[in-house]
Amino acid sequence: MNETRLLYEILPYRMYAVATLNRALQLRAKWSDAPSMTIYVDGKLEIEGNFDAFANPAIEAGLVHCRALLEFLGLCNRNAALSNIEKRHRGDFGIEHFKNAAGHLKMVDPEAVLKRYGGGQAEAEKALLCVFHVANKSLAHITQDLKDHPEQGALLEIASRGIPSLVVSYLYTPLGIPAPDYKITSRPRDGQARSQLRARRMLGSHRGASADHIVGLGNTSERPRKSRRNRAIFCLIEEFRSTGFPLFADGATLIVAVLNLHRL
């Protein structure tokens, strides 16, 4: 295994996938039924559907990467308890293959991992064990499964927040290497500050609405409407970077807009 590629390409890719899983879980938890969704690529509408078309693959892929990162750290599920891997399979590459001035790094101590979580060790262990359980057995129709078992969604959200941090603390920091830029960020669209302000003013009159992520407000289409009543779209827009996905070039910006129609 090429250590440089692992540190600067493979592990950051996995960590970013886990961050995407976390964001997908947070967003999906807002709705009982998946809302409509549109995907813009380079400013052009390319895909229409519902939010599960994004949430399902994002969560499923993220869970696989969660499990892979835990196993890289030397952690596994043994008899319903978080434990260390006793013996790696031939060809496996783990944290213990790296070394610094003090010698080879060690597999992560399960008890030390659980103590890091401020919500209680029992909940932390359930969250990490849930990753192994769901990734091994329950990936099919994941969003429906999480809807039927909401406690699993909450545990996976906890796990996906913590796993990339474990990789940083137990691998990158001891090696003296800056942590990868794996966190998902958002930014206002150029030229939309005025629209943003209009959206927030409008949302102020809607009980329970939040303007934290509202970045655009406008007509649904330029096409003539049968009704004379105007419509507006409140758009929840998320931005993701494409890395290694075959349908899009590396670095392409994917804009996901979750739409809720309101009559004015």
N, C-alpha and C positions, 0 to 999 in steps of 0.2 A: 504494500500500500504506500502510495506517495503521501508522506506526512504533510507536505506543503499544500497539496491539493485538498487534503482532508480538512486542514485548518482554515483555509481561505476560500474554499469553494463548497465542498460537500456538507460540512457541518453548518455553515451559515445558511445554505439552502434549506436544510432541514429545520433550522431554527425559525427561518422566515415562514416556512409552511406551518409550523406550530403557532406562530403569531397570527397567521391568517385563519387557522382553525379557531383560535380564541375569539377573534373578531366576528367570525361567522356565527359562533355560539351566542355571543352577546346580541347580535342583530336578530337572529332567529327567535330568541326568547321574547322578543317584543310582540310577536304576533301568534295567535292560535293557528290561523291558516296562512299559508305563504302569500304575501302580497304580489302584485305584478312587478316585473323588473325589466329594465332595458339596459343594454350594454352598449356603450359608445367606445369606439376604437379610433384614436386620433381625431376625436370630435365628430365622428360619423356614427349614426345609429346602425348597429350591425345585428343585434340579437334582441328579441323580445320573448318573454316567457314569465315564469314566476320565480320567486326568490330561491326556491329549493333547487332550481337548476344550477345555482351557484353554491348554495349552502351544502347540499349533499356531497359533491365531490371535494369541496374545501374541507369539510369535517372528516370525511373518510380518509383523504390523503394525509391530513394533519395528524390523525390518530396513528397511522402507520409510522410517520416520522417521530411522533412522541415515543412510541415503543422502541424505535431504533435508537433514539438518543438515550433513553433509560438503559437499554442494554449496552450501549457504548460506555456508559458510566459504570457498568458492572452490576446493575440492578435487575431483579427478576421477581416473579411471583412464585413462591414456593409454599404450598399448603396454605394458601390464603394469607400469606404474610410477606411483606417486602423483605427481600433477602439479596445476598450477593450471588452472582453466578459462580458455581463451583468450578466449572471447566468450560472454557470457550470451545466452540466448534473449530475445526481446522480452517484456517483462512480468515477467521474473525479478527477484527482489529479493534482494540478497546483502549480506554484511557491509560491503562497500565503500560502501554507500549511507548508512551511519551515520557520524557525525563527532563529535569532541570538540574541546576547545580547541586541540589540535595539528593539527586538520584531519580529513579523511576517513580512516576506518580502511582497512586494506589487506587483500587476500586473504591468508589464512594461508599462510606459507611451508612447503611440504611437508617440507623438511629440518629446519626448526625443530620441526615436529610430531613427527617420528620421534625426535629427540634427547630429547624429554620422557619417553619410555618407558624405564623402567629395565631392561627385559628384552632390550634389543638392538634396533637400528634395523631389521634385516632382519625380525625377528619382528613389529615394529610395522607395517611396511609390508605384510607378508602379511596381517595382521589387518584393516587398513583396506581393502585391495584385495579381501579376501574378502567384505566387506560389499557392494561393487559387484557382484561376481560372483554371489553368492547372490541378492541382491535383484533383479538383472536377469534371471536365468535359472532359478533353482532354488527358487522359492517353493512350488510344489506339493508337498504331503506333506513338509513341511520336517522334521518330527521323524524320520521314517523316513530321510530323506536324511542327517541329522546322525548317526543311528545307524550308517548304512553308512559314513560318512566322519567319524569322531570328531574328526579333526584340525580340521575346519571348525568344529565346535562350540567347541573350545578357542580358536580364533582369533576367532570372533564374540564370545565372552565377554570377551576382551581388548579388542576394539574397543568393545563396548557399555559397558565400564567407563570408557573414556577419552574417548569423543566428547562427552558432556555437559560434562566438565571442560574440553575445548577451547573450547566455546561460552562457558563462564564466563570463562576466562582471556583469550580474544581479543575478546570482545564486552562482556559485562557489567562486567568489571573496568575496562577502558579508559574506559567510559562513566560510571564511578562509580556504577553501579546494583547494589544487592544481588542476589546470585545467587538464582534461583528455587528454591523448595523442591520439588525433583524427586525426591529420594531416597525409596525405599520404607522405611518404618519399621514396627515391630510393637510391641505393648504387651500386657501380661497382661490377661485378661478380669476385670472386676469380680466379686468374690466367688469367684474360682477359685484364690486363693492356696493354699488347703488342698488342692484337687485337684492343683495343680501340684506341691506337695511330695510328695503320695502317688505321683504319676507318676514323679517323679525317683527316689524311693526304690525303686520297683518296677523302674525301668529299670536301676538299679545292678546288678541280678542278671542282666541280659541282656547278654551279651558283645557289644561293638561298638556298642551303642546309645548315642545321644546325646540328652540332655535339653534341649539349648539351645532348641529350639522347641516342646517338649511343654508344652501348656497345659491339657490336660484328660484325664480318665480316668473311664470309667463304662461302664455296660451299653450294648450296641448298640441295644437296644430294650426297650420295656416289654411287647412281645408275648410270649406263652408260647413257650418253646423245646421242641422235641422231646427234645433232650438235656438232662440234668440238670446237665451241666458248665457252669460259668459261663464267660462270655467277657468279655474287656475289649478296648477299642479304644485304641490309641495314635494320637493325632491330631496330624498335622503341619498346623498352622493358619497360613495366610497371610492378611493383610488388605490389600485394595486399595481405593483410592478411585475412584469413578466420576466421570469428567469428560467430558462431551459424548457419552456413549454413549447411544444412543436408547432402549435397553431399561430404563435405570435413571435416576433423577433425579440431577442433579449433587450430588456430595458423599455419595451413598449408600455405605454401608459394605458391601463384599462380602467374606464370609469363605469361604475355600477350605480344606476339610479333606481331606487325603490320608490314607486309612485303611489300617492294616495290622491284621488280626485275629490275635489270639494266644489260644490256649486256656490256661486256668489249671488 
